[in-house]
Amino acid sequence: MICVSLGRTRHKHMIAEHQHLAENGVKLVELRLDYIGRAVNIGRLINNRPTPVLIAVRRREDGGRWMGTEADRQMLLRSAIVSGVEYVDLEADIAGQIPRYGTTKRVVSFHDFSGTPDNLEELHAAMAAEDADIVKIATMATTFSDNVRMLELVKNATVPTIGICMGEIGMMTRILASRMGSPFTYATYSTDRKMAPGQLNYKQMHDLYRFDEIDEHTELFGVVADPVAHSHSPLIHNRAMQHAGVNARYLPFRVPPDDLNTFIAACPKIGIHGISITIPHKERALDYCTQAEASATGIGAINTMIFDENDRLGYNTDYRAAMDCINAVYSNSDAAVSHQGRRVLILGAGGVSRAIAWGLKQRGADVTIASRSYDRAAAMAHELGTRVVTWDDRHAQKPQLLVNGTPVGMHPNVDEAPYSKTAINNFMVVFDTVYNPENTLLIKQAREMKAKVITGVDMFVRQAAYQFKLFTGREAPAQLMRDAIKEATSPVRINA
């Protein structure tokens, strides 16, 4: 189950939010007494509690806010036990000083905000020996291998164990807790009240990841990036998988560049069947494929990998989606479109720009690349056999098709555009790969100049739909995915 942590400075606010959580189906709530700003009245908080509770009074060194004496803190913990609360959290170094009493279960905990110790098993054994009903170890993940070690510890533990890797790198350990055998995992009340790095809110855990329904048969997929928290891919893929009735989850995996090898090797062990790959891994990930489609090899990058027994299969759905978007503008049918001689200007020299440049070059287009990093653009142009111009010369090219592959105009910098409005005309097609917001300043200006447009949402949904089929073998619910991404990027959306 999901244990939701509450930390408010006033008793009445904590009581009200506890009641609200109970009304929304939460089965266990952690009351963080170290957040209370005045003398703590335990009876007021627990006498009419609507759910079972876990009492914690966290010290500063353990990520808490307790300002009183250690003697007073331990007295609060003893009082909670005498009051008959369901669980109490006792740090490993003081657990031996607070004896068991009544029916209260003892969660013996350890926190390390600097890293994940090498001696996890030894640490776990010592904590279990402190008369623990549950062992809780929360450490900071600095590499993906920290996640692997923590999940293996939980899975192999003989005492019920909660193993959490904190931080963005460790988010997966929170989502996969029950799959590995943890009695519960932690979530926060809302997005703006995280009590530990990488903590997800209850709505995300319950609605998006459907934590309570994850079991040993749940197939795992996800997006690999650095950073990853901003990605909307988990939203649209999980919505699509739930709609299709597939027992699968799509997770965010933050993997630093020098950790990609560890991640790829660990995927089969963890049960990951396929991944979406984005910045900064698209080009390097190709090296880990045992097979790759011809377009991926030609582009020199992949954005999708499927794990098929001992094979790692690479695909580039960015390329397929972009070509579909462009073809739809120039043709009313699904027949292949020739771009022979069409003048194309591509802004940017990243993975998406590379995929689109390669695709159009293969179809006979006259492609020119301009990037703020001329050296990078020149290297890409040389590899793909296209032209290159400096960023300052981009407006002199007179393209028929303009493609923005840069992040210029992306939220929150929505008042920026990578191309001058005065250089756009009604004979052009303007394709902006930025999808948040959909109506970027470039798209708005193109419409004002009567140019045809392709938005980033068009491409994002198409590439995700291709990935969904590769992951599940089923046709994607494209309209549902489109609605989900528009909902997520709407300027009037209110965060939970």
CORCOR-V945916 format. One record per helix or strand of 3 or more residues. SS is the DSSP state (h for helix, s for strand). FROM is the first residue (numbers start at 0). TO is the last residue. If there is no record, write none. Layout:
# CORCOR-V945916
ss=<SS,SS>
from=<FROM,FROM>
to=<TO,TO>
This chain:
# CORCOR-V945916
ss=<s,h,s,h,h,s,h,h,s,h,s,h,s,h,s,h,h,s,h,h,h,s,h,s,h,s,h,h,s,s,h,s,h,s,h,s,h,s,h,s,h,s,h,h>
from=<1,10,27,32,41,51,59,69,86,94,104,119,133,143,160,167,176,184,190,201,210,218,232,247,256,271,281,293,303,310,316,342,350,365,373,386,390,400,420,428,440,451,455,477>
to=<5,22,31,34,45,55,61,81,90,96,111,127,139,155,165,174,179,187,192,207,212,224,243,253,269,276,287,298,307,314,329,346,361,370,383,389,395,403,422,431,447,453,471,488>
